[in-house]
């Protein structure tokens, strides 16, 4: 699942930045790794997400639809993870301790 999330993040970063190079910088990955992620996502889904030429890319119709959906899913995932992390920091409940009487005298 992490591989799928990484691939989706790469796809979103490419679209958001408008460039494989800028997406790679943003994600702190190599440009070739970003390209590998996009190609793997396209292969996994059996769709073409981007129309590429030597200088530019455009989203395919399917790419446009999936981009919007992936962004929503990724935002929801990040919010859920933040809630989980925050929940771990704000533990609540009753803590019961027992000890010997001698411990309380010191």
Secondary structure, 3 states (H helix, E strand, C coil): CHHHHHHHHHHHHHHHHCCHHHHHHHHCCCHHHHHHHHHHHHHHHCCCCEEECCCCEEECHHHHHHHHHHHHHHHHHHHHHHHHHHHHHCCCCCCCCCCCHHHHHC
